[in-house]
Amino acid sequence: MDHKQSLENQRALAPYKQAIARQVRASMALKGVRYSDLASSLAERGISVTTENLRSKVSKCMFSADLLAAIIDVLGVEDSAMRDILKQARELQSESTQK
């Protein structure tokens, strides 16, 4: 893949990344979960991640699909997470095409 295509992919995937980060932060807020709580809950499942690293991963939305699935499971939002993420991503895509 050339550099131009890579940049186009990054641009096209940006709404999804933003939506995922928003969903995780919103779910944490609604559940009253702090990053330290989330890190502890993940550790109970054998997933070792520091509070600071987790905060960084969420803010940059730089984590693997399996970690996202574990976070969704820990937060107990599996019934709505993907639907909400896709809805937000579509809204962000729509906003960016209107600019």
C-alpha positions as CSV (number, residue, x, y, z in Angstrom):
1,M,0.0,0.0,0.0
2,D,1.4,3.4,-0.9
3,H,1.5,6.4,1.4
4,K,-1.4,8.1,-0.3
5,Q,-3.7,5.1,0.1
6,S,-2.6,4.8,3.8
7,L,-3.5,8.5,4.4
8,E,-6.9,8.0,2.7
9,N,-7.5,4.9,4.9
10,Q,-6.6,6.9,8.0
11,R,-9.0,9.7,6.9
12,A,-11.8,7.2,6.2
13,L,-11.4,5.3,9.4
14,A,-11.2,8.5,11.6
15,P,-14.9,8.7,12.3
16,Y,-14.9,5.1,13.5
17,K,-11.9,5.8,15.8
18,Q,-13.6,8.9,17.2
19,A,-16.9,7.0,17.7
20,I,-15.2,4.1,19.5
21,A,-13.3,6.5,21.9
22,R,-16.5,8.4,22.6
23,Q,-18.5,5.2,23.3
24,V,-15.9,3.9,25.7
25,R,-15.7,7.3,27.6
26,A,-19.5,7.7,27.6
27,S,-20.0,4.2,28.9
28,M,-17.4,4.7,31.6
29,A,-19.1,7.9,32.6
30,L,-22.6,6.4,32.7
31,K,-21.4,3.4,34.7
32,G,-19.3,5.6,37.1
33,V,-16.2,3.7,36.1
34,R,-12.8,5.4,36.2
35,Y,-9.7,4.3,34.2
36,S,-8.3,2.8,37.4
37,D,-11.5,0.8,37.9
38,L,-11.5,-0.4,34.3
39,A,-7.8,-1.4,34.5
40,S,-8.6,-3.4,37.7
41,S,-11.5,-5.1,36.1
42,L,-9.4,-6.0,33.1
43,A,-6.7,-7.3,35.4
44,E,-9.2,-9.6,37.0
45,R,-9.7,-11.2,33.6
46,G,-5.9,-11.6,33.1
47,I,-5.5,-8.5,30.9
48,S,-2.7,-6.4,32.3
49,V,-2.8,-2.7,31.3
50,T,-1.9,0.3,33.4
51,T,-4.3,3.1,34.1
52,E,-2.1,5.5,32.2
53,N,-1.7,3.2,29.3
54,L,-5.4,2.6,29.2
55,R,-6.2,6.3,29.3
56,S,-3.8,6.8,26.4
57,K,-5.2,4.0,24.3
58,V,-8.7,5.3,24.7
59,S,-7.9,8.9,24.0
60,K,-6.0,7.9,20.9
61,C,-8.3,5.0,20.1
62,M,-5.2,2.9,19.6
63,F,-6.1,-0.5,20.8
64,S,-6.9,-3.9,19.3
65,A,-10.3,-5.2,18.6
66,D,-9.9,-7.9,21.3
67,L,-9.1,-5.2,23.9
68,L,-12.2,-3.3,22.7
69,A,-14.3,-6.4,23.1
70,A,-13.0,-6.9,26.6
71,I,-13.7,-3.3,27.6
72,I,-17.2,-3.6,26.2
73,D,-17.7,-6.8,28.2
74,V,-16.3,-5.3,31.4
75,L,-18.5,-2.2,31.1
76,G,-21.5,-4.4,30.4
77,V,-22.6,-2.5,27.3
78,E,-22.4,-5.3,24.8
79,D,-26.0,-5.0,23.8
80,S,-25.7,-1.4,22.6
81,A,-22.0,-0.7,22.0
82,M,-21.7,-1.6,18.3
83,R,-25.0,-0.1,17.4
84,D,-24.0,3.2,19.1
85,I,-20.5,3.2,17.7
86,L,-21.8,2.7,14.1
87,K,-24.5,5.4,14.6
88,Q,-21.9,7.9,15.9
89,A,-19.5,7.0,13.1
90,R,-22.2,7.6,10.4
91,E,-23.0,10.9,12.0
92,L,-19.3,12.0,12.0
93,Q,-19.0,10.8,8.4
94,S,-22.0,12.9,7.4
95,E,-20.7,15.9,9.2
96,S,-17.3,15.6,7.5
97,T,-18.9,15.3,4.0
98,Q,-21.0,18.4,4.6
99,K,-17.9,20.5,5.3
